[in-house]
Amino acid sequence: MGHLSGKRPAAPAWFEHALAQAPERSTLVVEGAELEMLAWGRRGDPGLLLLHGFAAHADWWSFIAPFLAEGRRVVASSWSGMGGSQWRHAYSMEQHAREALAVAEAGGLFESDQAPIIIGHSYGSFIARLVGQTAGERLGGLVLVDGPLSPERREGLPTRLGHGTHRVYPTLEGALARFRFTPVQTCEHLFIADHIARGSLKAEAEGAAGWTWRFDGNLTGKSVFVGAERLIAPTLCPQALVFGDRSKLMTPERLEFLRLNTAADAPWIDIPDAGHHIMVDQPLALVAGLRGLLAAWPPKP
């Protein structure tokens, strides 16, 4: 986005309309760390919990959530160490799973007669699996979005982000120009990349005038991950899987591994012309796919 020189790119009406439906923004302390929490919709309506990917933040969902909030209570939060949430001395996937459940409770997702559904993207899908294994009887189901599990990957995280101290950029324009997706990909919707990038930055880092990334600079080094053999274990609630049909992470071998370890009646949804970051590549197709899924799934007893 360097050629934009820090200017916001033009955005279509649907995107501006979505962002105009500003969420309730609050904080919640979980195990000593303050987490940022976003919420749309009325408490008491059926609940959706949206979980973001590694080193991302809750506002990755802020242009998607309003389309899911009609008749629903939708909540998103940033994990500790990411987004606007507090950093810890150490992180673990189990701890992030406890954070997710605490956010769901504080956000009012258990106040409906219907059990809430978790939608998790990438790393968020791994955390959704852990929540489903420990508290799945309280959930309506899990929607696992482009979660790249495979038997050869013993760690549960396909990334190298966050191994030290972040660079501080003198200007916001310079910081925005350095924003990249992981895995690396092009982005036709610069208005989405710009929105996500701005939410990924903070000012005045470590006493220096400038801009830097909001996630913990040593996020990976301070994190404990669980392996695929744990993540693939059965959950106590139904699952549905969503993929980008050109995702670099969802190789044929990984898709086959998931098929062999997923219930035969679980819905599978491929989003055409989408890479790993489906909400960036095909946001409206993702909305349509999720709306259609949630209208008829999970089956009512």
N, C-alpha and C positions, 0 to 999 in steps of 0.2 A: 504493500500500500504506500510505498515511498513516493510515488508520483502524485499522491493526493495532498502532500505537504501538510498533513494534519487536518484537512478539511473533511467533513462528513460527506460521504457519497450520497447521491440521490437514492431514495428508497421508494418502493411502491406503496400504494395506499394501504394494502393489507397489513404490511409491516408496521407502518405508522399507527394504524388503528390498534394493532395488538399492543404496542408499547404504550399507547395512551391509556390502556386498561392497567394502570399501575397497581402492583401488588401491595398488600399490607407487608411492611418490612419491620421485622422485630429481631430480637436476639434471645438465645436460650443457652444457659450454661449446662453443659453435659460433662461430667467427670472433670470439672475444673477448667474447661475451655469454653469460651463464649463462641457460639455458632450463629451465623446469620441465617435468617429464615424468611422466605417469601411465601405469600399465600394469596390465592384468588378464590372467589366464590364464597358461598354461605356455609357456615358451620352447621353441621347436621345433615348436609347433603352427602351422598356417597363420595368417598375419599379416594384421591390419587396422590401418591408420593413419587416425585420425580428425582432421580439420582443421576448426577453428572459424572463425567469421566475424570481420569487422573490429571491433577494439576489444573483442572478447569474450575468452574464456579457455577453458582445457582442461576445466574443470568444467561447461561447457555439455553435455559428453558423459557426465558421471559417473553419471547416472541412466539412460543409454541403453547404455553400453558393457557393463555386466554381462550384459545380455540377449544380447549378441553374442559373449560370451567363452567360451561352452560349446564346447570343442574348438578354440578359437582363441586366439591371442595378440593382444591388442588394446592399442594404444598411442595416447595423445593427448598433445599438448603445447601450450604457449602460445607464440605467436610472440614474438620480441624486441619490446619496446615494449608488450606486452600481458600481462594476467594477472599471474602471479608471476614472469615472465621479466624479465631486465635490459633497461633502456632503452639505446638507441644514439644517437649523434649524428645518424645518418641511417638510413633504411630503404629497401628496395626489394623489389619482388615477386620478383625473381630471387634475392635474398638469402634471403627467406622460403622459396623453393623449395629452396635448399641446406640450410636448417635442417630442412625436412621430411625430406629424404633422410637427413641425419645422424641425426635422431631415429629414423627407421625402422631404420637400421643399429645404433645403440646399443641400441634396444629389443628387438633380436633378431628382427625381422620377416623377415630373410633367412635364418634358420636352419632353416626348413622346406623340404621338397622342393617345396612349392607356392609360387609367387611371391605376394607380398603384394598386397592390394587397398587402394587409398586411397579413403576416403569424405570428401568435402569439402563443407561447407555455405557458400553465399554466397561471400565472399572466399576461403574455403578451397577452393572449387571452382575458382577461378581459379589458385590455387597448385598444385592437383592437376593442372590442365592443363599448367602449365609443367614440373612434374616428369615428366609423361607424355611431353612433347616431348623432354626431354633424357635421361631414364633409363627410358623406357617399356618397353624390352626386358627390364628387370628386374622388371616389375610384371605382376600378373595382370589388372588392369583399374582403371578409375576410376569411382566412383559420384559424380556431380555433382548436388548437392542445391540446387535453387532458385538457380542461378547466373545472374543477369540480364544477359546479354550482348545487345548490339544494335548495328547498324551506325552509328547516329548517336552512340554513346557512345565517344569515342576514349580516354578514361581508363578504366581497368579497375575503378573503384571508385565505386559509387553511394552516397556518404555524405559528410557534412560534419563528422564527429566529430573532436574533438581539434585545436583551433586556438589554444590558448594554455594558460595556467595554470589548473589545476582549482580550483574552489571548495573550501574546507575547511569541513565541517559540524561543529558543536560536538558532536553526538551521533550515535551509530549510527542511532537512530530517525529523526532528521532526514534522514540520508543515504539510508536505505532508502526513505523517502517520496518522494525525488526520482528514483528509478530509473525509466527509460523504455526501451522497445525502439525500435530504429531499423530499418525504418520504424515509426512509432508505431502501436500496435495495442492492443486490449484483451486481457486474459488471464483466462480462466476458471479456470486452474489456478494460484492464488496461491502454492501451495506450491512450484511450479517457479520462478515469478518471484522469490520470496523466496530460494530456494537460489542462483539465478544472481546476484541482486543482492548477497548477502553475499560471494560469491566475487569480485565486481567491486570491492570496497572494501578499503582498507587504513587502518590507524591511524597517527597521529603523522606526518602528511605535512609534509615540509619544515620540521621543527622545531616545527610548530604542533600544539597539542593538538586532536585532532578526527579526522575521517574524510574520505577523499577517494577518487577513482577510481584504480584500479591502472594503467590504460593511460596511456601518455605523453600529457601534456596538449597537446603539439604534434604528435601522431601524423601527422595528414594533411599538415601543413606540412613535415614532415621526410621524407615518403615520396615515392618515385618509382614511378609506376604505368606499366604497359604498356597499350596499347590493345586493343580488341576484335579488330582485324585480326591481332594477334599471338596472342591467347588462343584464337582459333577455329582456329588452325592444327592440322593433323592430329597426333595423338599416336601413339606407338609401341606402344599397347596398346588393348584394347577400352574402350568407354565405355558407361555406363548413366546415365540421367537421371531424377531424382526431383523432383517439383514439389508445392507446395501449391496446391490447385485454386482458392483465393481469394487467392493471393499478389498483393499490389499491385504487385510488381516484375515479375512475369511477365505482361506485356501480350500481347495477340494478336500484335503486331508482333514482339516479342522471341521468342515461341515459334516463329513462322514462320521467323525468322532462324536460330534454333537447328536447326530441322528441315532447313533447306536446307544447313546446315553440319555435320550429324551423319550418320554412317553409317546407312543404311536399316535395318540389322538391330540397331541399338542399342535395348535395352529402354527404354521410357518408362513411368514409374509416377506416377500422380496420386494424392495423398493427399487424400481428401475432407475438407471443412470445415477446411482448414489454410491459414494465411497463410504468409508468408515464413519465419517461425521455426517450422518444422514440429515440431521436438522439444518446443516449448512448447505448441503448440495440440493436436497429436495424437501424443503420444510413443509410445503403444502401437501405433498404426497405423503409425508410422514403423518401429518395431521389427519388426512383422509384415512390412512391405513389404521391409525389408532382409534379414530372415531368408529370406523366400521367394526373393528375388533371388539371394542368395549360395548357396542350396541347389542352384541349377541354372545359375548363370552365374559366370564366363564358361564357354562350352562347352568341355569337355575335348577335346583333339585326338584 
